[in-house]
Amino acid sequence: MNILFAASEAVPFCKTGGLADVVGSLPPALAAGGDNVAVILPLYGQIGEKWRCQMTFRKYIYVDLSWRHEYCGLFSLQYQGVTWYFVDNEHYFKRDKLYGEYDDGERFAFFSRAVVALLPHLDTMPDVIHCNDWQTALVSVYLRDDACRWDVLRRIKTVFTIHNIEYQGRMGADTVEDLLGLHHGWYDDGTLQMDGDVNVLKAALLCSDAVTTVSPTYARQLHDAAYAHGMEQIIHLIGDKLHGVLNGIDTQSYDPAQDGVIPERFSASDLGGKAACKAALQKELGLAVEPDTPLIGMISRLVGHKGLDLVCEALDGIMENGVQLVVLGQGDKRFEDFFRDAQRRYPGRLCAYIGYADALARRAYAGCDLFLMPSKSEPCGLSQMIAMRYGTVPIVRQTGGLNDTVHSCQLGQRGNGFVFAEYRAADMLSVVCQAVALYRYNPVGYAAVQGVGMRDDFTWNRSAEAYRRIYREL
Ligand code: GLC
């Protein structure tokens, strides 16, 4: 089968979050199973020379977006059994950051329009186009719009994956004709319209042949107004079209026995090197080099749904346990400021690295003892799985994909981590205290939990099969 992924980021080319990890690892996993897989991405200015020099220029066309007539170049390269296509338009994609620009709506409408317009110029016409999040939500709309006039498009099926329903791509109603270049009927019949605005996510949920989200628990939660960000009625409406398929991670890249950027390698059967990773991390981050002090890590975008309110509220309580804390990430200013200030208040015991650096993140996964992820909502979450691969025991709130990947070791159960249910700082704190106590007073018990997590199967095998089944059914 020919599958084309459309997405706004993918490892190793460009990344802001977990979406990039998924788009970087699921397509190669599907290709390894025998499917013919391609991915199409914007050619951002941030994509480095290392990749650009491997690209072949394929051709250029012009893409019309209402009255705009825009240059659209197509490049490609081969990597990990997958054809990676890049859409070139410097006006839209040579910017300081991937998102957060004043004209994001226009930039990704252009990208979605370009994906459909470029179909006849790709190596193969796809059987399925698999789109991801709001940035590529309009692909299914443009595909249907063009299919009325262009027969070959009619047999292409579309799958849309919700990585996070919070981000919906809302724009003013006046954009329908003037920007998106669509007939107003798409708005008037309710496909694009939500609460008086254009909402491209809604349109994708309605127009795609199948909709998936990144864990079974999140798929269930999306029926609930507390998680659906206003989309619960639409989720009810699409019924069986929605599937929850748990993400995997790239277990070859995230492998403490092979990872080239950690100071010493280790594995589930030989954990010797982990102590050296911890000491090196403490040194690198200016923490006291103390082998026995429990070291808790948080590696996260610093945004509301990651549960940071709880950490702000309980921080002093956590630190009273005599632990060290490492926070790596960037995001909302109030959280960045909070953790910068916390570092001043706990010198040598708390490090806040505001930014994102892949190699440092890997050294932190390897060097920490415990990993805190108290998300308010979490569609899937990948960091808890990466942490477990590196023998770092997770403490998570029981929600979304955290619920599907972390199993409680509390109350004498054989689990791979610690969980709490209610979104309350006191509940989180009491579980953090339990985890710290296990680490400190029961090394055998801690090693057992660590071993379960390190041996768990976080590969794409099972989920790639689930996607294959969805494609075939369509
Ligand atoms: C988003 C979600 C996260 C998920 C990732 C990949 O970043 O917030 O939970 O793991 O997408 O699907």
Residues whose N, C-alpha, C, O or C-beta is under 5 A from the ligand:
A	BS01	GLC	G17 G18 L19 V22 H163 N164 V214 E378 P379 C380 G381 L382
